[in-house]
Structures are given as structure tokens and as C-alpha cells.
Amino acid sequence: MRLSPVLTGLRTYPFVRLTEARQRLAAAGVPVIDFGIGEPREETPAFIREALARSIEPRSRYPLAEGLPSLRAAIAGWAQRRFGVSLDPDAEVMPTLGSKEAVFHLAHVLDGDLVVVPQPAYPVYERGAVFAGKQVVELPLEAGAGFLPDLEAVSGEVWERTAILWLNYPNNPTAATAPLELYERAAALAREHDFVVASDEAYSELYFGAEPPVSALQVSDRTNMAVFNTLSKRSSMPGYRSGFVAGDRALVAALKRYRPNVGVAPLEFVQLAAVAAWGDEEHVAAVRETYRAKRDVLLPALEARGLRHAGGDATFFLWLEGAPDGFHERLLERGVILTPGSYFGAAGEGYLRLALVPTLDECRRAAETIAGAFVEPAP
Ligand SMILES: Cc1ncc(COP(=O)(O)O)c(C=O)c1O
């Protein structure tokens, strides 16, 4: 069979190695506490599950790609309350099947042969670009710059050929947040060179500082801006697959033309559960408190071993530097799995990413393991 060279040319997803490690540990009977993959494991709140169950109709029909008007209105209402922005639900909002597919597909909708992707980054920006036949330009995120990109380091010729600039704050994997000025500058460059700024805000609701993160929706002119968000992290709904794209109405109109071809219309009973989820903030505050408690248990244990969280006060990730030699391997032997930063590309070398997704009890046990793993046995 002649497979797509793009598919056969992909590097193995490095996270496969974590799955292999998990299997090895299970076979050896070692109990595993997995801080590797960033999949939320909290319970989906009961009122959301009930909204889904209530919404299942006796007859099933095809959902429309543009989503239910009630969900578009719920998303616009949330954006108004959360960011103080006014979105036209019919022209500036598009519900999506989670945000990953929408992130992947964006490069298929836009012209221009380059996609500018931060490094390190969530791998789907790059994967979507290469499947769409575009070339990736890497934009380094460095600790010294607060893990913000230097947009001025990209030449005008590159911007002229660019289809998309990806930004992702709060950031996976570094946990950094961005100021509104970054979005304003990106938006100005996007208008000047006619590319799209795609702002992936999947972690916007998981923050631990006093001020909630800003959104790219808050820029003074939303021309060429696209914001992606999701209920996966905010409402612990990764399996529901419910997200949205909002922004420039010309882009939303293009998505309305493109998406019926792909078969990614969100299921209607999930959309109705999503209406309930976007309408409530109480459960989101509770989700934040859960992750905060886990941070408070693990950070001191890690700091006592000389590690430091290098990133910001948001997301459910810790981006750790200063690990003693063999730290990751030693924890792995004891069933505690972290992700080496190198899995996110060369820019992640020297860091470890810890996703605060195990239960609080497991975090407490892991904190004890972190303490115990480095106590040398008495001679
Ligand atoms: C940065 C980032 N963006 C987007 C997603 C996709 O989330 P979902 O497809 O569940 O909405 C993830 C999931 O891990 C992520 O880390």
C-alpha cells in the first residue's frame, strides 16, 4: 500500500515511551502514579452529566457543522462575562469537536506556505501544518523572556509567506502566561502581513495567581484573530469533545464552508451539556482549587530536592528545572512518571514536565516517594 509520505515521515510521538514505561511497571507489579500525559481525570460535575443524559432524543439526526444556536449563545455569553468582549454568536463563534481537531484543521483552511510554531509546543500545531503541506518555522520560547516569543526576530519576508502564527497561553508545557501586549503586537503584524493569529487558550481557566489570564479576544481589533478554547480542562470533560473557535468573522465564515466536508460537527447532546458547563463558574473554581491543592503538596517536595518550577502560575503543569542527575529515572523505577522536557523538542532539554492530574492522595504519595527516593540507605 502506498501511504502518505507525510504520515510515514512523522517521528514517533515521544509519549509512546511513557506508555511503554507504564506497561513495564505494571508487568513488574509496581503501582504507577502518572504525571506524564496531561489528561484531566477529575469527575465531570454531575449537573453536566445530567444535562447530557436529558438531551438524548429518541430520534437521532445529523448535527449541523455550525453548531446549535443555544451553544453559540452560551459561548458568547461566557466570553462577555469572562473577558468583557462582545461576540456575535452567529458570525464570530464556531463550536468544535474538542479543540484538537480544530487546531489540526486550521492550516487546511488558510493560504500561505509557512506556519510559525513556538518551541516547545503542543505537537498538533506542527502536525496540522505538515499534513496541510505547509512548512513549520520554529519560534523559540526562552526562560529569560518569560517563555514569550520574540515576534520582532521574525523577518517581514517570513511573515509575508505565513498562514498562521500559533500562540498558546497559558502555555503547555511551560505554564507561562502572556500579557495583552503580546496579542496586540501579533494582531498588528497579522493585519500588516495578512496571516491569522491562532491563540490556543485551552488552559485559560486554570490559574493560581490573583489575576485571571487575558484572552486574545480582548485585542482592540479582532481582524485575523482566532481563539481556541475547550471544556476539556475547565470542566473536566476531555471525553465529551467540546470546544470552540471564536474571532474574525471572515475566518468563522470560512470554517462554516470547510467543516461540513470533514465530519467534525459536535454531537447535539454534548452541545447541550456544554451549554450547562459554559453557564456555570462554581465548578470551575472548584477545579482550580483541586489543582492548587496538588501543586501545594508537590512543589515543596520537589523544591526540597533542588528542583524549581521555571514557568508561570497557570495550567495544571509544572515545568521543572534543576533536577539532580538521574531524578526522572529514579522516580520512574518507583512508579512515578514525569515527562522529560526533551519530548517537546530540543527547547525542552533539561526540563521535566509534571501534569497535576493524579488524585490528591496520589500526589501525597508521590511527594513521599520524591523525598524517599533520594535518601541514601544507611551503610
Ligand atoms: C495546549 C493544548 N491545546 C489543545 C488541547 C486539546 O484539547 P481538547 O482537544 O481536549 O479540547 C490540549 C490538550 O491536551 C492542549 O494541551
The ligand as an ORCA input file, in Angstrom:
! r2SCAN-3c Opt
* xyz 0 1
  C      -2.233     23.249     24.508
  C      -3.381     22.366     24.205
  N      -4.246     22.736     23.280
  C      -5.298     21.974     22.945
  C      -5.522     20.759     23.556
  C      -6.678     19.927     23.083
  O      -7.661     19.764     23.991
  P      -9.082     19.199     23.575
  O      -8.972     18.615     22.205
  O      -9.395     18.185     24.598
  O     -10.006     20.361     23.590
  C      -4.623     20.316     24.535
  C      -4.837     19.002     25.166
  O      -4.032     18.419     25.812
  C      -3.526     21.139     24.872
  O      -2.630     20.772     25.788
*
